[in-house]
Amino acid sequence: MPGGRRKNNHPTLWAFLTILTFPIVLISADILDVRGALPFIFAIVATLLILTMEVAATGKLWMFEDKFINRIGDPEMHVRLLIFVGAMLLVFESALILLTATDRRMDPLLLQMIVNKQCSAPRGLDDEQNLCRDLLKDKP
């Protein structure tokens, strides 16, 4: 290396690519209507391919860089990771609820779920039994 300087192989970029590859491939497989275990297998292969490309390009893996070893070994890292994952799950859950509540295509599914639940064990009220009978009968 000229001038005795250490070559920067951008380990943060490789970490970013490695971590994002798995969910991107899973989502892409779902969009392409690939079902079963294949999306999961494709995601694993894609992630391993990114790691292989990193080794070919840089000669080592990002997770063995001092910067990441020190960061992962930090005693507070586990708490930070739990807080981050919890926050991300809350964001995704809130987005799913919002999308479900605002998507008109979900209305029949939600109504059918409520009708099935309420009519599966009626309480014996005449009005309720009549309503359930009307809602559950097959329409041509």
MILUM-576650 format. One line per field, with one value per atom (N, C-alpha, C): residue number from 1; residue in three letters; y negated, x, z. Coordinates in steps of 0.001 Angstrom, whole numbers, plus 524288, in hexadecimal, padded with zeros to 5 digits. Layout:
REM residues N
resi	c(NUM	...) $
resn	c(ALA	...) $
v	c(Y	...) $
u	c(X	...) $
w	c(Z	...) $
This chain:
REM residues 140
resi	c(1	1	1	2	2	2	3	3	3	4	4	4	5	5	5	6	6	6	7	7	7	8	8	8	9	9	9	10	10	10	11	11	11	12	12	12	13	13	13	14	14	14	15	15	15	16	16	16	17	17	17	18	18	18	19	19	19	20	20	20	21	21	21	22	22	22	23	23	23	24	24	24	25	25	25	26	26	26	27	27	27	28	28	28	29	29	29	30	30	30	31	31	31	32	32	32	33	33	33	34	34	34	35	35	35	36	36	36	37	37	37	38	38	38	39	39	39	40	40	40	41	41	41	42	42	42	43	43	43	44	44	44	45	45	45	46	46	46	47	47	47	48	48	48	49	49	49	50	50	50	51	51	51	52	52	52	53	53	53	54	54	54	55	55	55	56	56	56	57	57	57	58	58	58	59	59	59	60	60	60	61	61	61	62	62	62	63	63	63	64	64	64	65	65	65	66	66	66	67	67	67	68	68	68	69	69	69	70	70	70	71	71	71	72	72	72	73	73	73	74	74	74	75	75	75	76	76	76	77	77	77	78	78	78	79	79	79	80	80	80	81	81	81	82	82	82	83	83	83	84	84	84	85	85	85	86	86	86	87	87	87	88	88	88	89	89	89	90	90	90	91	91	91	92	92	92	93	93	93	94	94	94	95	95	95	96	96	96	97	97	97	98	98	98	99	99	99	100	100	100	101	101	101	102	102	102	103	103	103	104	104	104	105	105	105	106	106	106	107	107	107	108	108	108	109	109	109	110	110	110	111	111	111	112	112	112	113	113	113	114	114	114	115	115	115	116	116	116	117	117	117	118	118	118	119	119	119	120	120	120	121	121	121	122	122	122	123	123	123	124	124	124	125	125	125	126	126	126	127	127	127	128	128	128	129	129	129	130	130	130	131	131	131	132	132	132	133	133	133	134	134	134	135	135	135	136	136	136	137	137	137	138	138	138	139	139	139	140	140	140) $
resn	c(MET	MET	MET	PRO	PRO	PRO	GLY	GLY	GLY	GLY	GLY	GLY	ARG	ARG	ARG	ARG	ARG	ARG	LYS	LYS	LYS	ASN	ASN	ASN	ASN	ASN	ASN	HIS	HIS	HIS	PRO	PRO	PRO	THR	THR	THR	LEU	LEU	LEU	TRP	TRP	TRP	ALA	ALA	ALA	PHE	PHE	PHE	LEU	LEU	LEU	THR	THR	THR	ILE	ILE	ILE	LEU	LEU	LEU	THR	THR	THR	PHE	PHE	PHE	PRO	PRO	PRO	ILE	ILE	ILE	VAL	VAL	VAL	LEU	LEU	LEU	ILE	ILE	ILE	SER	SER	SER	ALA	ALA	ALA	ASP	ASP	ASP	ILE	ILE	ILE	LEU	LEU	LEU	ASP	ASP	ASP	VAL	VAL	VAL	ARG	ARG	ARG	GLY	GLY	GLY	ALA	ALA	ALA	LEU	LEU	LEU	PRO	PRO	PRO	PHE	PHE	PHE	ILE	ILE	ILE	PHE	PHE	PHE	ALA	ALA	ALA	ILE	ILE	ILE	VAL	VAL	VAL	ALA	ALA	ALA	THR	THR	THR	LEU	LEU	LEU	LEU	LEU	LEU	ILE	ILE	ILE	LEU	LEU	LEU	THR	THR	THR	MET	MET	MET	GLU	GLU	GLU	VAL	VAL	VAL	ALA	ALA	ALA	ALA	ALA	ALA	THR	THR	THR	GLY	GLY	GLY	LYS	LYS	LYS	LEU	LEU	LEU	TRP	TRP	TRP	MET	MET	MET	PHE	PHE	PHE	GLU	GLU	GLU	ASP	ASP	ASP	LYS	LYS	LYS	PHE	PHE	PHE	ILE	ILE	ILE	ASN	ASN	ASN	ARG	ARG	ARG	ILE	ILE	ILE	GLY	GLY	GLY	ASP	ASP	ASP	PRO	PRO	PRO	GLU	GLU	GLU	MET	MET	MET	HIS	HIS	HIS	VAL	VAL	VAL	ARG	ARG	ARG	LEU	LEU	LEU	LEU	LEU	LEU	ILE	ILE	ILE	PHE	PHE	PHE	VAL	VAL	VAL	GLY	GLY	GLY	ALA	ALA	ALA	MET	MET	MET	LEU	LEU	LEU	LEU	LEU	LEU	VAL	VAL	VAL	PHE	PHE	PHE	GLU	GLU	GLU	SER	SER	SER	ALA	ALA	ALA	LEU	LEU	LEU	ILE	ILE	ILE	LEU	LEU	LEU	LEU	LEU	LEU	THR	THR	THR	ALA	ALA	ALA	THR	THR	THR	ASP	ASP	ASP	ARG	ARG	ARG	ARG	ARG	ARG	MET	MET	MET	ASP	ASP	ASP	PRO	PRO	PRO	LEU	LEU	LEU	LEU	LEU	LEU	LEU	LEU	LEU	GLN	GLN	GLN	MET	MET	MET	ILE	ILE	ILE	VAL	VAL	VAL	ASN	ASN	ASN	LYS	LYS	LYS	GLN	GLN	GLN	CYS	CYS	CYS	SER	SER	SER	ALA	ALA	ALA	PRO	PRO	PRO	ARG	ARG	ARG	GLY	GLY	GLY	LEU	LEU	LEU	ASP	ASP	ASP	ASP	ASP	ASP	GLU	GLU	GLU	GLN	GLN	GLN	ASN	ASN	ASN	LEU	LEU	LEU	CYS	CYS	CYS	ARG	ARG	ARG	ASP	ASP	ASP	LEU	LEU	LEU	LEU	LEU	LEU	LYS	LYS	LYS	ASP	ASP	ASP	LYS	LYS	LYS	PRO	PRO	PRO) $
v	c(8048C	80000	7FB2D	7F796	7F307	7EFAE	7EDFA	7EA74	7ED08	7F22A	7F4F4	7F427	7F1FD	7F125	7F617	7F6F2	7FB7C	7FA80	7FE55	7FDDF	7FE65	7FAAF	7FACE	7FDAF	80220	80550	80481	80051	7FEEB	80354	804FC	8093C	807CF	802D6	80145	80221	80114	8020A	807DE	80B20	810C9	812B4	81097	81214	8108E	80BD0	809E6	80D7A	80EC5	81230	81797	819B5	81EF0	81F15	81B31	81B23	81A25	816D3	81599	819AA	81CC8	82095	82469	82674	82A7B	82891	8243F	82294	820C6	81E6B	81CA8	8214E	82576	82A1D	82CAA	82CDD	82F16	82BF8	826D5	82385	82413	8243B	824D2	82A06	82E23	83344	83342	8308E	83038	82D2D	828F5	825E0	8291E	82C70	82FCE	834BF	83519	8396D	83EAA	83E99	8436A	84537	84A13	84C0E	85077	851FF	8564B	85496	85832	85733	85478	85419	851C4	84C27	848AB	84361	84351	8468C	846DB	848DF	84CDD	84F01	84AF5	8483F	8441A	83FDD	83E63	83A4B	83C03	840E7	842E8	842EF	844D9	8450F	83F96	83BE3	83682	8341A	8350A	83300	83569	83A81	83D16	83B21	839EB	837CC	8326F	82F26	82A08	82AD0	82E6B	82F6B	83185	834DB	836F2	8329D	82F1B	82AB2	82731	82683	8234E	825CA	82AD9	82D86	82D21	82DB8	82D49	827C3	823D4	81E67	81C66	81DE3	81B98	81F67	82465	82841	829A7	82713	82876	826BE	8289A	8275B	822B2	81F8E	81ADF	81C08	8208F	821BE	822DA	82369	8244E	81F65	81B03	81604	81468	811E0	81037	80CCC	80961	805C7	808B9	80CF3	80FE2	81380	815B0	81917	815F5	81139	80DED	80C3C	80B05	8094C	80DBB	81256	816CB	818A8	81824	819CF	8160A	81171	80D82	80FA6	80F46	81166	80EE3	80A0B	80771	808BF	80B6B	80C90	80FB1	81365	816BE	81395	80FFB	80CBE	80929	806D6	8036C	8066B	80B27	80E59	80FBE	81126	81269	80DB2	80920	80463	80333	803A8	80298	80670	80B73	80F65	80E90	80D5D	80C4C	8079E	8038A	7FEDD	8000E	80302	8045E	807BF	80B76	80EB4	80B64	80795	80418	800F1	7FF0C	7FC0D	7FF7E	80433	807B9	8095B	80A80	80C09	80794	802E3	7FE53	7FD72	7FE0A	7FD65	8018F	8065E	80A8D	8097E	807B7	80674	801F8	7FDFB	7F985	7FB2E	7FE50	8001E	80386	806D1	80A32	806F9	80306	7FFD5	7FC42	7FAB2	7F6FA	7F980	7FE6F	80116	80349	80134	802E0	8089E	80AC1	8104C	813DA	811DB	814FC	81520	81191	81137	8165B	818E3	81DD6	82206	82241	82628	82527	8203C	81EF0	81FE6	81E55	81F39	8250D	82819	82DC1	8302E	82E4D	83045	82F13	82A5B	828DD	82C0C	82CAA	82FB6	83558	837AF	83D1C	83DAC	839F5	83A39	8399E	835AF	8349A	838C4	83AFF	83EC5	84468	84551	84AAE	84CA7	8491E	84A9C	84677	8468A	8428B	842FE	83EA2	83E6D	83FAF	840CC	84258	83DFE	83962	83517	835D2	834D9	835A2	8321B	82D1C	82976	82B21	82CE5	82E8F	8336C	8371E	83BD6	83A96	8370C	83581	832C4	82F3D	82C6F	8303C	833D8	837AA	83B1A	83CC6	84003	83D05	83803	834D8	833E0	832EA	831B1	83680	83B0A	83FBF	842D1	84184	84484	84327	846FF	8463F	842EC	83F46	83BF2	83DB7	83DC8	83FAB	83BFE) $
u	c(80344	80000	80377	8029D	805FF	805D4	80A66	80ACC	809AE	8091F	8082E	802B1	7FF33	7F9DA	7F6A4	7F345	7EFD5	7EB6D	7EA3D	7E626	7E0CF	7DD43	7D801	7D47A	7D269	7CF28	7C958	7C7F6	7C28D	7BF85	7C132	7BE64	7B8BE	7B79E	7B242	7AEA6	7B09D	7AD8A	7AC5F	7B04F	7AF7D	7ABAA	7AC06	7A85D	7A2CE	7A23B	79D26	79AED	79E17	79C4B	79ACE	79E07	79CFF	797E9	79713	7926D	78D77	78DB2	78909	787B2	78B67	78A7D	78624	7863B	78278	77CCE	77B5C	775DE	77468	77805	776C7	77587	7788F	7778D	77264	77142	76C41	767A4	767F4	763B1	76330	76798	76777	7650B	7665F	76425	75E42	75C83	756E9	7542A	75692	7544D	753F8	757E2	757F0	754AF	751EE	74E6A	7513D	755F0	758CC	75718	75584	7535F	756AC	75552	757F8	75D1D	760DB	765F9	769B2	7683A	76BC9	76D69	769E5	76BAD	76FDD	76F28	772F7	77834	77803	77CD9	77F7C	77C64	77E94	78130	77EB1	780DD	78604	78644	78B2C	78F72	78E37	7921A	793F0	79059	791C9	79557	79423	7976A	79CDB	79D13	7A22D	7A527	7A25C	7A4D6	7A748	7A491	7A6B9	7ABA7	7AB7D	7B01A	7B4A3	7B377	7B784	7B9DE	7B68C	7B886	7BC08	7BAA2	7BDE2	7C33F	7C34C	7C852	7CB92	7C91C	7CC00	7CE15	7CB11	7CCA9	7D084	7CFC5	7D2EE	7D697	7D576	7D8CC	7D715	7D32A	7D135	7CB89	7C903	7C38A	7C305	7BEEF	7BE1A	7BD91	7BB46	7BA4F	7BF42	7C3B8	7C8AD	7CC0E	7C9EE	7CCA4	7CC99	7D0CD	7D131	7CC97	7CAF9	7C6AF	7C1BB	7C07C	7BBBA	7BC68	7C10D	7C20B	7C16B	7C399	7C31A	7BD74	7BAAF	7B541	7B1C0	7B264	7AF25	7B089	7B57D	7B730	7B5D3	7B3D4	7B261	7ADFC	7AE86	7AA76	7A516	7A4DE	79FDD	79D6E	7A042	79E62	79952	798E1	79441	78F5A	78FD9	78B66	789EA	78DCA	78CBE	78A1A	78BF9	789B5	78408	782F2	77D91	779FD	77BD9	778B0	777B8	77BCC	77B3A	7776E	77813	7749F	76F03	76E4D	7690C	76692	769A6	7679F	7663D	7697A	76860	76376	762DA	75E20	75946	759AD	75545	753E5	757D5	756E1	7544F	75667	75424	74E9B	74DBB	74883	744A2	74642	742D4	7419F	74588	744AD	740EC	7417B	73DF8	7385D	737B9	73272	73026	7334D	73174	72FF4	73349	73216	72D2F	72CA0	72809	72315	72377	71ED8	71D54	720FE	71FC3	71F09	7206D	71FEA	71A66	71781	71215	711B0	715BE	71594	71585	7170C	71723	711D6	70E4A	70936	70633	70575	7027D	7051F	70A43	70D14	70C54	70CDD	70C2C	70691	702CA	6FD4D	6FC16	6FE26	6FD3B	6FF9F	70424	706B6	7035C	70126	6FDDE	6F8D6	6F66A	6F190	6F28A	6F6C2	6F7EE	6F8D1	6FB7B	6FC82	6F777	6F45B	6EFA2	6EB72	6EB35	6E715	6E8B2	6ED90	6EF38	6ECE9	6EBF1	6E986	6E580	6E0EF	6DCF9	6DB09	6D95D	6D79B	6D1CF	6CF2A	6C9AC	6C5D0	6C7A3	6C409	6C1B2	6BC99	6B9ED	6BC23	6BCF0	6BF00	6C471	6C788	6CCDC	6CCB2	6C95D	6C8F0	6C707	6C351	6C15B	6C59C	6C875	6CCA8	6D0EE	6D24E	6D654	6D488	6CFA2	6CD9A	6CDD6	6CC56	6CC69	6D1FE	6D590	6DAEE	6DDF8	6DCB2	6DFB2	6DD79	6D8BD	6D6A1	6D9A9	6DA3C	6DD20	6D9F1	6DCA6	6DA12	6DBB8	6D7FF	6D955	6DCEC) $
w	c(80000	80000	80000	7FC9A	7FC2E	80113	802B6	80722	80C55	80C7F	8115B	81390	81088	81261	811D3	81588	81568	81189	80E6E	80A82	80D24	80C22	80E4E	80A77	80C23	808B8	809C4	80C71	80D88	8102A	814D5	81775	818D0	819B7	81AF6	81648	811A3	80CE9	80C50	80D30	80CBA	810E7	815A1	819C5	81834	81628	81465	81029	80C4A	8080C	80A0E	80D8D	80F9C	812A8	815F4	81949	81627	81233	80F24	80AFF	8096F	80542	8069E	80B50	80CD6	80C6A	80F0B	80E90	80915	8063E	800F1	7FD6C	7FDE1	7FAB0	7FC4F	80164	8031F	800FB	80156	7FF5F	7F973	7F6BE	7F10C	7EF7C	7F246	7F117	7F1F9	7F60D	7F70A	7F2B6	7F0F7	7ECB6	7E7BD	7E6DB	7E235	7E2F7	7E76D	7E898	7E90C	7EB34	7EC4E	7F1B7	7F238	7F722	7F958	7FE1B	800B8	80319	80323	8057E	801BA	7FCC6	7F8EC	7FA27	7FBDC	7FD1C	80157	80541	80984	8077E	80433	801EC	7FE6F	7FB3E	7F7E8	7FB2D	7FF89	802E9	80560	8070E	8094C	8052C	80091	7FC5F	7FAE3	7FA8D	7F92B	7FD54	8024F	80684	80651	8057E	8050B	80041	7FC17	7F768	7F88B	7FB77	7FCF1	8003E	803F7	80738	803F3	80031	7FCBB	7F964	7F776	7F45C	7F7AC	7FC9E	8000D	800DC	801CB	80283	7FD88	7F906	7F418	7F344	7F4E2	7F3F9	7F80C	7FCFD	80127	803D4	8037F	80604	80B86	80DAE	812E4	81369	8179A	81884	81C29	81B59	81E79	8243B	82594	82B11	82E2F	82B61	82E11	82E51	82CA9	82D2B	832E9	834AA	83A24	83BBF	83843	83963	83AEE	83818	83931	83DD8	83E82	84305	8480A	84830	84CCF	84DB2	8498C	849FA	84BEA	849C0	84B44	850C0	8523D	8576B	85BC3	85A86	85E6C	861D3	8671F	86A95	869C7	86805	86734	861E9	85E9F	85953	85969	85D02	85D25	85E75	8622D	863A1	85F1A	85CA4	85827	853C0	852C4	84E9F	84FDB	854BB	8563A	8559F	85732	856B0	850EF	84DBC	84824	84594	846A9	84448	84620	84B24	84D1F	84A78	849BA	8471B	8416D	83EBD	83949	838E1	83C75	83C69	83D67	840E7	841E6	83D0F	83A4E	83584	83162	83086	82C9A	82E13	83313	834CD	8340C	83568	834B8	82EF2	82B9F	825FF	823FD	825C9	82419	825D0	82A9D	82C7E	82951	82854	82543	81FBC	81D3D	817EF	817D9	81BC4	81C10	81CE1	8202C	8215C	81CD8	8199F	8156A	81017	80F87	80A7F	809F6	8063C	8058A	803EF	801B0	80029	804F3	8097F	80E44	810F7	80F8F	81237	81235	80DAB	80DBE	8111D	810F7	81414	819E7	81B8E	82111	822D8	81F91	820F5	82153	81DB5	81DD7	822C3	8244C	82902	82DD4	82E19	83289	83292	82E0B	82DB8	82F59	82D6D	82ED6	834B0	83703	83C9F	83FBF	83E65	8415A	84091	83BEE	83AC8	83BF5	83D59	83E72	84390	8473E	84C3B	84DB2	84B25	84C4C	851EC	8540D	85983	85A17	855EA	85635	8554E	85426	8530E	84D9E	84D26	84825	843E2	84536	84153	83F7F	84332	841D5	83E5D	83F94	83C76	836F4	8367A	83153	82E2D	830C2	82E1A	82C57	82FB3	82E42	829BA	829F2	825BA	8208A	820A1	81BD7	819EE	81D7B	81BF2	81A16	81C40	81AF0	8165B	81496	8102D	80B34	807EA	802FF	7FF53	7FCE8	7F90B	7F3A2	7EFD5	7EA8E	7E7B8) $
